[in-house]
Amino acid sequence: MSDAYVLVNTGRVVTGRDTRKRAAVLARFRPYGSLLLILFAPSCLDYRESQATHLMPGRDVRITLTPEARTTLASQVGTQVKSVTGRLRSVDSTGVTLAMSRTVLIDGTEAEWNGEVVSVPNSAMAVVEQRKFASGKTIALVALITGLSAAVAVSIGLTTSSNSSGTPGSMTK
């Protein structure tokens, strides 16, 4: 027997040249794994209802305003604003201060903000939600990416092994 690097793949003798070809094809897809993670990572977070006393500065929050607050905060956030979203700057016994990133109007339209600071008193908050890690979504996402990666790897492996020039029982150096 020669000293060639030999692997058995689907019952036939395959040379090391085929595995190098397969590795080269898989290497072309390596950057796309990072891209998928970057694209889907935000879906691992969602807003969950929280008490105003449990909020932590630096986190993203969404506050749904009471009907009365829509008129009292109109000079700061605009008229007909249903909710404000932004990064929490501080929390105290009277309310919260946040750097706004978005407002949602009653009709569902959204407006982007550039970090303008607004103070929202406790009496103006109907619902307070904090952005948190969503374990169920993350598990589903990891399973999906793993399955797709495995399917691509198997299909590339089958494609490169079926295109090899070796015949059953032959060995090449």
C-alpha positions in Angstrom: 0.0 0.0 0.0 1.3 3.4 -0.9 1.8 6.3 1.6 -0.9 8.4 0.0 -3.4 10.1 2.4 -6.5 7.9 1.9 -10.0 8.4 3.3 -13.0 6.2 2.8 -16.1 8.1 1.8 -19.4 6.4 0.9 -17.7 3.1 0.4 -15.0 4.2 -2.2 -11.4 5.2 -1.9 -10.9 8.9 -2.0 -7.6 10.7 -2.1 -6.6 13.7 0.1 -7.0 15.9 -3.0 -10.8 15.6 -2.7 -10.8 16.7 1.0 -8.7 19.7 0.2 -11.2 20.7 -2.6 -14.1 20.3 -0.1 -12.3 22.4 2.5 -11.6 25.2 -0.1 -15.3 25.3 -1.0 -16.4 25.4 2.6 -13.9 28.2 3.3 -15.6 30.4 0.8 -18.8 30.2 2.9 -17.1 31.0 6.2 -17.7 34.8 6.1 -21.4 34.3 5.7 -21.8 32.7 9.1 -20.7 35.9 10.7 -23.1 37.8 8.4 -26.0 35.6 9.4 -25.3 36.2 13.1 -25.0 39.9 12.6 -28.3 40.0 10.8 -30.3 37.8 13.2 -28.7 38.7 16.5 -31.2 41.6 17.1 -34.1 39.1 16.9 -32.7 37.5 20.1 -34.0 40.5 22.1 -37.5 41.7 22.7 -39.4 44.1 24.9 -40.9 42.6 28.1 -43.1 44.3 30.6 -41.3 45.5 33.7 -42.0 47.7 36.7 -40.5 51.2 36.7 -38.7 50.4 39.9 -36.8 47.5 38.3 -35.5 49.5 35.3 -31.7 49.7 34.8 -30.0 52.8 33.3 -28.3 52.1 30.0 -30.9 49.6 28.8 -33.5 50.3 26.1 -37.0 50.8 27.2 -40.4 51.4 25.6 -43.0 53.4 27.5 -46.6 53.5 26.5 -48.1 56.7 27.6 -51.5 57.3 29.4 -54.1 59.3 27.5 -53.6 62.2 29.8 -49.8 62.1 29.3 -50.3 62.5 25.5 -51.4 66.1 26.2 -49.1 66.9 29.0 -46.0 65.6 27.2 -47.0 67.0 23.8 -44.6 69.9 24.1 -41.7 67.5 24.5 -42.5 64.5 22.3 -45.2 65.7 20.0 -49.0 65.3 19.8 -50.8 62.0 19.5 -47.7 60.0 20.7 -48.7 56.5 21.9 -45.3 55.3 23.1 -41.7 56.5 23.4 -38.6 54.2 23.0 -35.1 55.0 24.0 -32.1 54.4 26.2 -32.8 54.9 29.9 -30.6 57.5 31.4 -31.9 57.6 35.0 -34.6 56.3 37.3 -35.9 58.0 40.5 -39.0 58.0 42.6 -40.7 60.6 40.4 -40.2 59.0 37.0 -37.6 58.2 34.3 -35.3 60.1 32.0 -34.5 58.6 28.6 -32.7 59.5 25.4 -35.4 59.0 22.8 -34.7 56.9 19.6 -38.3 56.5 18.4 -41.9 57.5 19.0 -45.0 55.7 17.8 -48.2 57.7 17.1 -51.7 56.5 17.8 -52.2 55.7 14.1 -49.1 53.4 14.1 -46.7 55.7 12.3 -43.2 56.0 13.7 -40.8 58.9 14.0 -37.1 58.5 14.6 -35.3 60.7 17.2 -31.6 61.4 17.7 -31.3 60.9 21.5 -33.3 64.0 22.6 -33.7 63.7 26.4 -37.2 63.6 27.8 -38.4 63.1 31.4 -41.5 60.9 31.9 -43.2 61.0 35.3 -44.6 57.8 36.8 -48.1 59.1 36.4 -47.6 59.3 32.6 -46.6 55.6 32.2 -49.3 53.1 31.3 -47.0 50.3 30.4 -43.2 50.1 30.8 -41.2 47.5 28.8 -37.5 46.8 29.0 -35.5 45.2 26.2 -34.3 41.8 27.3 -32.8 38.6 26.1 -35.4 36.2 24.5 -34.2 32.7 25.1 -36.9 31.0 23.0 -36.1 33.0 19.9 -32.4 32.5 20.4 -32.7 28.7 20.6 -34.8 28.7 17.5 -32.3 30.9 15.7 -29.3 28.8 16.7 -31.2 25.6 15.6 -32.0 27.2 12.2 -28.5 28.4 11.5 -27.0 25.1 12.6 -29.4 23.2 10.3 -28.7 25.4 7.4 -25.0 25.2 7.9 -25.1 21.5 8.1 -27.3 21.2 5.0 -24.8 23.4 3.0 -21.8 21.5 4.3 -23.4 18.1 3.4 -24.5 19.4 -0.1 -21.0 20.7 -0.8 -19.5 17.5 0.4 -21.7 15.4 -1.8 -21.1 17.7 -4.8 -17.3 17.5 -4.4 -17.2 13.8 -3.8 -19.5 13.1 -6.8 -17.2 15.2 -9.0 -14.0 13.3 -8.1 -12.3 11.3 -10.8 -11.5 8.2 -8.7 -13.1 4.9 -9.5 -14.1 2.4 -6.9 -11.1 0.3 -5.7 -8.5 2.6 -7.4 -5.8 4.5 -5.5 -4.0 7.5 -6.8 -1.0 9.3 -5.4 
